[in-house]
């Protein structure tokens, strides 16, 4: 009899209390922790996808970086992650998008992204023209002429144009922002904190 009572109690805990706690701990609502993208965007050929939308001139984007790296350490393998520079109607945003895609197509995205963010946001270094950038990437194994050629290439121009279009398609009006599966957008103010942001992202990946 005692054994039966014990088993029954476990079943009550398993099917009664735990789901309630789970809903309380992980509940999110549209219009509060996230919003829907105006027109859902394809994520093919990926099964799941997270896009971090940023701007190198944004201190809040820089502050988010440590939590991005932490989330990447534990993200599910099936989730494809990529960065996308926001391109609003301002020459500085266009220039910074070229900076990002130049590094990406030269194969130095990761080291460049971290070092450049540190340089301009933390160290306040004025690396805001092509000559200064070419010199900045030399220690990363990129010759100045190769950097300048890529910076002015059609490949980079096309990527910036696409980023500008996707900025509009995603309904981006501020950064940093995170796009999940081409359907949902969330950010730090909606999630309430940088730590909570990635909990919202994880939930939306399975929505």
C-alpha positions as CSV (number, residue, x, y, z in Angstrom):
1,X,0.0,0.0,0.0
2,X,2.8,2.4,0.9
3,X,4.6,1.6,-2.3
4,X,1.4,2.3,-4.3
5,X,1.0,5.6,-2.6
6,X,4.6,6.5,-3.3
7,X,4.2,5.7,-7.0
8,X,0.9,7.6,-7.2
9,X,2.6,10.6,-5.6
10,X,5.4,10.5,-8.2
11,X,2.9,10.4,-11.0
12,X,1.1,13.5,-9.6
13,X,4.4,15.3,-9.4
14,X,5.3,14.3,-12.9
15,X,2.1,15.1,-14.6
16,X,0.6,17.8,-12.4
17,X,3.1,20.1,-10.8
18,X,6.0,20.0,-13.3
19,X,4.2,21.2,-16.4
20,X,2.7,24.1,-14.4
21,X,6.2,25.1,-13.3
22,X,7.5,24.7,-16.8
23,X,4.9,27.0,-18.2
24,X,5.5,29.6,-15.5
25,X,9.3,29.5,-16.1
26,X,9.3,29.5,-19.9
27,X,6.1,31.2,-20.9
28,X,6.6,33.9,-23.6
29,X,4.0,35.9,-25.5
30,X,3.8,37.6,-28.8
31,X,4.0,41.4,-28.5
32,X,5.9,41.0,-25.2
33,X,9.0,38.9,-25.4
34,X,8.9,38.7,-29.2
35,X,7.1,39.8,-32.3
36,X,6.4,38.2,-35.7
37,X,8.3,39.2,-38.8
38,X,5.9,41.1,-41.2
39,X,6.6,38.6,-43.9
40,X,8.2,35.3,-43.0
41,X,11.5,34.8,-44.7
42,X,12.9,31.5,-46.0
43,X,15.7,29.8,-44.0
44,X,16.4,27.1,-46.7
45,X,18.4,25.0,-46.7
46,X,18.7,25.3,-42.9
47,X,16.4,23.4,-40.6
48,X,16.6,26.1,-37.9
49,X,18.3,29.5,-38.1
50,X,19.3,32.4,-35.9
51,X,20.5,35.7,-37.3
52,X,22.1,38.3,-35.1
53,X,21.5,41.8,-36.6
54,X,24.0,44.3,-35.5
55,X,25.9,47.5,-36.2
56,X,29.6,48.1,-35.4
57,X,28.8,51.7,-34.2
58,X,26.3,50.4,-31.6
59,X,27.6,50.1,-28.0
60,X,24.6,47.9,-27.1
61,X,25.5,45.5,-29.9
62,X,29.0,45.3,-28.5
63,X,27.7,44.7,-25.0
64,X,25.7,41.7,-26.3
65,X,28.7,40.0,-27.7
66,X,29.7,38.0,-24.6
67,X,26.3,36.5,-24.3
68,X,26.3,35.7,-28.0
69,X,29.5,33.7,-27.6
70,X,28.2,32.0,-24.5
71,X,25.0,30.9,-26.3
72,X,27.1,29.6,-29.3
73,X,28.9,27.3,-27.0
74,X,25.7,25.5,-26.2
75,X,23.5,25.9,-29.2
76,X,22.0,22.8,-30.8
77,X,24.0,21.5,-33.7
78,X,21.0,21.8,-36.1
79,X,20.7,25.5,-35.5
80,X,22.6,27.6,-38.2
81,X,23.9,30.9,-36.8
82,X,25.0,33.9,-38.8
83,X,25.6,37.6,-38.3
84,X,24.0,40.3,-40.5
85,X,24.9,44.0,-40.4
86,X,21.8,46.1,-40.4
87,X,21.7,48.5,-43.3
88,X,19.6,51.6,-42.7
89,X,19.4,54.7,-44.8
90,X,22.7,56.1,-43.6
91,X,26.1,56.1,-45.3
92,X,27.8,55.0,-42.0
93,X,25.6,51.8,-41.8
94,X,26.4,51.0,-45.5
95,X,30.1,51.5,-44.8
96,X,30.1,49.3,-41.7
97,X,28.2,46.6,-43.6
98,X,31.0,46.6,-46.2
99,X,33.5,46.3,-43.4
100,X,31.8,43.1,-42.2
101,X,31.3,41.4,-45.5
102,X,34.9,42.2,-46.6
103,X,36.2,40.3,-43.6
104,X,33.6,37.5,-44.2
105,X,34.6,36.9,-47.8
106,X,38.3,37.1,-46.9
107,X,37.8,34.2,-44.5
108,X,38.6,36.2,-41.3
109,X,35.0,36.9,-40.0
110,X,35.4,35.6,-36.5
111,X,38.8,37.0,-35.5
112,X,38.1,40.3,-37.3
113,X,34.6,40.7,-35.8
114,X,35.8,40.4,-32.2
115,X,39.0,42.5,-32.7
116,X,37.3,45.2,-34.6
117,X,34.5,45.6,-32.1
118,X,37.0,45.7,-29.3
119,X,39.1,48.3,-31.2
120,X,36.4,50.8,-31.9
121,X,34.1,50.3,-28.9
122,X,36.4,49.5,-26.1
123,X,39.7,51.0,-27.2
124,X,38.1,53.9,-29.1
125,X,40.5,53.5,-32.1
126,X,39.5,55.6,-35.2
127,X,39.5,52.7,-37.7
128,X,37.0,54.2,-40.0
129,X,38.5,54.3,-43.5
130,X,39.8,51.7,-45.9
131,X,43.4,52.5,-45.4
132,X,43.2,52.1,-41.6
133,X,41.2,48.9,-42.1
134,X,43.7,47.4,-44.5
135,X,46.5,48.1,-41.9
136,X,44.3,46.7,-39.2
137,X,43.9,43.3,-40.9
138,X,47.5,42.8,-41.9
139,X,48.3,40.8,-38.7
140,X,45.4,38.5,-39.7
141,X,47.3,37.5,-42.8
142,X,45.6,39.8,-45.3
143,X,47.7,42.0,-47.5
144,X,46.5,45.7,-47.8
145,X,45.9,45.4,-51.6
146,X,43.9,42.3,-51.2
147,X,41.7,43.9,-48.5
148,X,41.1,47.0,-50.6
149,X,40.2,44.9,-53.7
150,X,37.7,42.9,-51.7
151,X,36.2,46.0,-50.0
152,X,35.4,47.5,-53.4
153,X,34.3,44.2,-55.0
154,X,31.0,43.4,-56.6
155,X,30.7,40.5,-54.2
156,X,30.7,42.8,-51.2
157,X,28.4,45.3,-52.9
158,X,25.9,42.6,-53.6
159,X,26.0,41.3,-50.0
160,X,25.4,44.8,-48.6
161,X,22.5,45.3,-51.0
162,X,20.9,42.0,-49.8
163,X,21.5,43.0,-46.1
164,X,19.7,46.3,-46.8
165,X,16.8,44.4,-48.3
166,X,16.7,41.9,-45.4
167,X,16.8,44.7,-42.9
168,X,13.6,45.9,-44.4
169,X,12.1,42.5,-44.7
170,X,12.8,41.7,-41.1
171,X,11.2,45.0,-40.0
172,X,14.4,46.1,-38.2
173,X,14.1,49.5,-36.6
174,X,16.9,49.1,-34.0
175,X,19.8,47.0,-33.1
176,X,20.9,44.6,-31.7
177,X,18.1,42.3,-32.8
178,X,17.8,38.5,-33.2
179,X,15.8,36.8,-35.9
180,X,14.6,33.2,-35.3
181,X,13.7,30.8,-38.1
182,X,12.9,33.8,-40.4
183,X,9.6,34.2,-38.4
184,X,10.3,35.9,-35.1
185,X,12.2,38.9,-33.8
186,X,13.3,39.6,-30.3
187,X,15.7,41.9,-28.6
188,X,17.0,42.8,-25.1
189,X,14.3,45.3,-24.2
190,X,11.5,42.8,-25.1
191,X,13.3,39.9,-23.3
192,X,14.1,42.1,-20.3
193,X,17.9,41.2,-20.1
194,X,20.8,39.9,-22.2
195,X,20.6,36.6,-20.3
196,X,16.8,36.2,-20.8
197,X,17.2,37.1,-24.5
198,X,18.8,33.7,-25.3
199,X,16.1,31.8,-23.3
200,X,13.5,33.5,-25.5
201,X,15.6,32.6,-28.6
202,X,15.8,28.9,-27.5
203,X,12.0,28.7,-27.0
204,X,11.2,30.4,-30.4
205,X,13.5,27.9,-32.1
206,X,11.1,25.2,-31.1
207,X,7.9,27.1,-31.8
